[in-house]
């Protein structure tokens, strides 16, 4: 199936509706009609996917008129949100997941909530900005993917969301690789902005992944009813999604641990560089102290100063400054304050173990 076959789903003539797609009993998708909205929730073969645009002032009144939705489902679709959540009541799965916005250039780092209400024969989703998981799911359906149930559609959207989070996690890991290479090459200061941006993105992503894991895990806590096939399908979907998201959560935790180790290593290197510069500055200051004292002494406005009447007074004062600095340098060397740091070539190397004599053990 090509995307053109779903083009008519974008022009159903329903106020506030972005598209309505109808799935037959085999899961094949086709454009829906306004009549499908009137029959939403009634027993039928297949199901209907209705996607609403909350920036349209007509969307909320339209959602309020859908009789198949419960009060909690309408709240999930329309009310303001500040966290991810999911609930299962009155045969409806409703809630909101934090997703990344979709732009013409692809997924962005900006996030918003994907709202949904999943029934036995329908799926209603709503958003304020284009969401990457919804657009990816519609693209897969347009390319011919068969979706046999509303829960399978929810699983597809959640899988697209987790796959995008995995891609972003890999991008952050690649940024840490580049920062680590710079640290090893001795360019720690160049790695600071890269590592800082990567840590910020990792923290944001970790919060999103942690909320997603705990939210999807609630699907596994529904009441056990072996006679209810829908409950069994819901638990199976939840188990697959939780396994996927928990694996992503472990990857994010490992990524954050690596970021902290890189930050500690970078701080240690920068501290060593700062100490080296302070060491050089201290030695130079100490060597110049005698010259400062000499110039201050000869600069006093007093009578009978040494060399004040001599034509070679400047040369004599210069010699005194140099001798004083040299004396300080010799004292510092004697005390070990100017010892050069060991480099790799001057460090003793471990001798290779001697070969045993023939016949030895």
N, C-alpha and C positions, 0 to 999 in steps of 0.2 A: 504494500500500500504506500502510495506517495503522499507527501504532505499536502498536495493540491486537493486530495479527496476530503480533507478536513477543513478546507478554506471556508466552506459554507457554515461551519460550526461557529465561526467568528461573527456571523451576521444573522443571528437567530431572531433579532427584533425584540429581545427581552431587556427591559430597562436595567442598567447597571450590570449586565452580564457580559463577560469577556468571551466566553464560548460555552456551548453545551454540546456534549458528545454522547452519542448513544452506542452502547455495546450490545451485541446480540448474544445468544446463548453460548456461542463458541468463542466469545471474547473479541470478535472483530469490531473495529470502531467505524463509526460513520457520523455524519453531521446530525445533530438533534434539531428539534423544532420547538416552537413555543408550546405546542400541545403536550410535549414531554414534561414540561414544567408543571402543568396542571395535574398530570397523573403521577407526580413525584411521590414515591412511597407506596404506591399501589403494587399489588402482586403482578409480576410480569416476567417474561424471559429476558435475561440480561440485566443491565442496569444503566443508569444515566449519570454522567459527570457534569455538574454545573459549577462554573468558576466565576466568582463575582469580584467586581472592582469596588472597593470600599471608598475610593476617592470620588465616586459618582454618588451624589446625594440620593439617587433613586435606589441604590443597592440595599440599604438597610430596610426601607419599607417593603421591598420585594422579598427579602429574607424573612421578615416578620410575617408575611402572608403564606409562607410554606407550611402547610398543616402537618407535614410529616416530621418536622423538627420539634424537639422538646425545648423547654425553656433554657436548660443548661446548654443545649447545642446552639441556640440563638445567641446566648451570651458569649460563647466561645467564638462565634463568627463575627460579632459586632462590637462587643465591649472593649474598652481600653485594656491593654495587657502590659505587665512588667516582668513576666517570667514564663518559662515553658511549663506546660502541664498537659495532662491527659487523663480523661475519665471515661468510664464505661457504665452507662445507666440507661434504662428503658430501651435496651437493645441498640443503643447508639454509642459509637466511639467518637468523642469530640475532644477538642483541645487545641493547642497551638505549639508549633515548633519554631525555634529560631533558625532562620535560613539567611543565606547571603543574597543580596540583590543581583539581578541580571541586567547588564547594560549591553549596548551594541558591541562592545569590545569583549564581552564575556562576563564571567562572575566577578563581582567587586567585593571589597572588604566590608562595605556597609551591610548592616544586617537589619532584618525586620522579621515580623512574625507571620508564618504561614498558618492560617486558621482552617480548621476542617471539621466536618461532621459526616460520619460514615454510617450509613444505614444498611439494611439488607439488600435493597435494590437501588440505592443511590449513593452518590458521594458529592457533597457540597464543600467547596473550598473558597476562601476569600483572602484578599491581600490588598495592601495599599500601594506597594511597589512591585514590579516584576520580580518574582522569586525564581532562583536558579533551579531548584528541584522541580517546580511545577513546569517550567519551560522545558527542562530536560525530559521529564516524563511525557509531555505532549509530543516532543520531537520523536521519542522512541515509539510512541503509539502511531504517529504519523508515518513512520518508516515501516510499520507493519506488525509491531509487537501485539500479541493477543493478551488481553486482560480479562480474566474470567469472572472476577468478583470485585466489589468495592474494596475489600481488604487487600486484594492483590494490587489494586491501584495505590492504596496507601503504602504498601510495602515497596512498590516501585519508587514513589516519591521519597520515602525515607532512605531507600538505598542510594538514590541519586544525591541526596543530602550528605550521606556518610561518605560516598565516593568523592564528592567535592572537598569535604573536610580532609580526607586522606591526601588528596592532591595538594592542598594547602600545607598540610603537615610535611609532605615531601619537599615542598618549596622552602619551608623554613629550615629543614634539615640541610638542604643544599646551601642555604645562606650561612649556616653554622660551619659547613665544610670550608667555604671560602674564608670565613673569619679565622678558622683554625689554621689554614694554610698561611695566612698573613702573620698570625702569632708565631708560628714555627719559624717563619722567615725573618723574624725580628722586626716586623712592621706592625707592632701592636697598636700604635696610635691610629693607623688606618683601619684597623679592625674594630675600633671602639664604636663608631656610628653604625656599622653593619651589625655588630653583635647586639647593640642596644635596640635597634629596630626589630631584629629577630626575636629577642626576648619579649618585647612588647606584643608582637603578633602571637607568639607562643602562649602568653598568658591569656590573651583574649580568646584564642582558639580553645585553650584548655577549659576555660569557663563554659564555653558553648558545648564542648564535648561532654563535660561532666554533667551539665544539665540534661543533655540528650540521653545519656546513659540512664540516669535516675528516672527520667520521664518514661522511656520505653520499658524500663524494668517493671513499671506498675501494670503493664498489660499482662504480665505473667501471674499477677496476684488476683485475677478474677476468680469467682467462685467456680469450683470444679463441678461441672455438670456433664458427665460422659454422654448423656442422651442428647445434648445440644450440640449439633454439628458446627454451628456458628462459633460457639465458645471454643471448641476444639481448634477450629481454623484460626481463631484469634490468638490462642496460646501458641500455636505453631509459628505464626507470623512473628509474634513477640519474641519467641525463643531465637529465631534466626536473626532478627534485628539486634537483640541484646548481645548475641555472640559477636556480631559485626562491630557494634559500637564499643563493647568492652575491649576488643582487640585494639581499636583506635585509641581508646582511653589509655591503654598500656603504652602505646607508642608515644602519646603526648606526654605521659609521665617521664618516659625515658628521655624525650626531647628536652623537657624542662631540667631534668637532672644534668644532662649534658651542657645545657646553657649555663647553669650555675658553675659547673666545673670550668668551663671556658672563661667565665667572668672572673673566677678566682685566679686562674692562671694569668689572665690579662692584668689583673690588679697587681699580682706579684711581680710581673715583668715591669710594669710601669713604676712600681715602687723601687725596684732595683735601678731603673734609669734615673729616677729622681735622686736616689741616694748617691749614684755616681756623679751626677751634676753638682750636688751639694758638696761632695768630697773635693771635686776640682775647685769649686768656688772657695771652699775653706782654705785649701792649700795656697791659692793665689792671694787671698786676703792676708793670710799669715805672712807670706813672703813680702808683701807690700807694707806691712805694719812698721818695720824698722825705717824704711824710707820715709814713711809718713811722720814718724817721730823725728827723724833728722831734719826734714824740711820745716817741721813745726819749731824745732829747737833753733835752727838758724834764722827763722823768720821772726824771732822775738826782737822787740825794739829796745835792746839793752846795750850798754857799752861793753867793750873788751870781749866781744864774741869772737871765737876762733875764726881765723881766715877772713875777718871782716875788712882788714886793710890789705890783704894780699891780692895781687892781680890774678893769681891762679886759684882763688877761693872757690869758684864754681867747680873746677876740676877736683879739688880736694873734697868738697861736699859730695860730689858724685861718687868718688871712690869710697867715701864713708858709707853711702847708701848701699852700694854694691856689696861691700865687705859685710855690712850688717845683714843684708838679705842672704848672702852666702853662708854666714855663720848660722842663721836661723835654719837654712836648708840642711846644713850638716847636722845640726842638732835634731831636726825632724827625722832625717835618715837614721841617725844613731838610735833614736827612740822607736824606729819602725813605723813612723806615721806616713811615710811616702812610699812604702813598699808597693811595687807593681803587683797587680792582680794576676793570678795564674791564668794563662790561656790554655787552650786545648793541647798545644804542642809541648808546653812545659810541664804538664801534669804527668806524674809517673803512670806508666801503663802496667797493667797486670801482666806478668810474664806468663808465657804459655807453659803448661805443665810439661816437664821433661819426659821424654819417651823412656819407657822402661827398657832395661837391657833385655837382650834376646833371652827368651826363656823365663823372664820375670812375670810376676802376676800383678 
